[in-house]
Amino acid sequence: MIASFDDFLKLDIRAGRVVRAEPFPEARKPAFKLWVDFGPDLGVRKSSAQITKNYTLEELEGRMVMGVVNFPPRQIGPIRSEVLVLGVPDAAGEVVLIAPDADVPLGARLY
């Protein structure tokens, strides 16, 4: 399937900073609960992320991430996930988060 540039523009992908990270023991697969600040216009959004193999809770707080902010919320166990934090698989198939390589304003849109 070929996507058009208009299809890309439908995705609202923004830069955010993890302001809180907690264990998510209720998840079916090992995961963390994340609270990501996307700046004054979008605020803090919650997410569930299966990133326990490559990250600790301590190193996640303060980390920049990229996330899709315009998907509808999904109920994942007891948490309502409001953003899809983006990543790519490493050689073992575990998630490595995508982030800007320098600080950018919270809520900056990917283009």
N, C-alpha and C positions, 0 to 999 in steps of 0.2 A: 504494500500500500504506500502510495506517495502522499506525503503531507504538504500542505501549502503553508506559506508564511502566515496566512490568516489563521490556520490551525495552531501554529506556534503561539500567536498572540492571544489565543484563548486561555493559555496557561499563564497564571500569575505566579511567577517564581521570584521570591524575595530573599534577601539576606537577613538573617536574624542572629541573635546571640542567646545561647542556652543560659537561662538565669537560675534554673533549678533542675536537678536530676535525682530521681529516686528509683529504688528497686521496684519491679513490677512482678511480684511473686505469683499473682493470679493469672498471668499470661500463659497460654498453652506452650509457647516456645519462649526461651529466655529473652527477656526484654527489659528496657528501662522506660520509665515515664519521664518525659521531658516537658519543660515549660520554656518556650522560646519567645523572646521579645523581638517583635518586628517593627518597633518604633511607635511613635505617637498616633499615627493614623490607623494601624492595625492592632496594636497592643500585644499582649502576651497570649500565645496560643499553646494548647496542650497537644502532645503527640505520644504515641507508643513507638518505640524503635528497637528492633532486634539487632542491637549493636554491642552486645555484652562480650563478644570474643575479642574485639579490638580496642575497647574503651573501658575505663573505669568511671565511676560516678564523679570522682574528684577531678579528672581531666576534662570532663564534659562541661562542667560549669565554667562559664566565661568564653567558651569556644564559639566561633562563628560557624554558621551552617547555612545551607540554602534549602528552601522549602516551597512547595506548592501550597499557596494560601487560599485558592478558590475552589478546591474540591469540597463537596458536601461533607459534613462531619460523619465519622463512622464510630459506632459503638464497638469497642474492643474490650470485652469483659466489663469491669466496672468503670473504665475510663472512656470518655468521649473524645476521640482523636479529631483535632480541628485543623491539622496541617500534616502534609506528607513531607517529612525530612528526607532529603535526597542523598543517595550514596551509590557506589558501584562495588561489585564484588572483587575481593582480592583473589589470589591464586587458589585459596582454599574455599572460595565461595562465600566468605564472610564480608559483611558490609563495611566499607570505608566511606566515611562521610565526605560530601562535596562541600567545599567552602572557598570563599575568596582568599587569595594568598596575602591580602593586606586588609587592614580595617577599612570598612566602608560604612556609610550611614545605615543604621538599622532601617529596614524596609526598602532598601535599594532594590530596584527591579532588574532582573536579568534581561539583557537584550543582546 
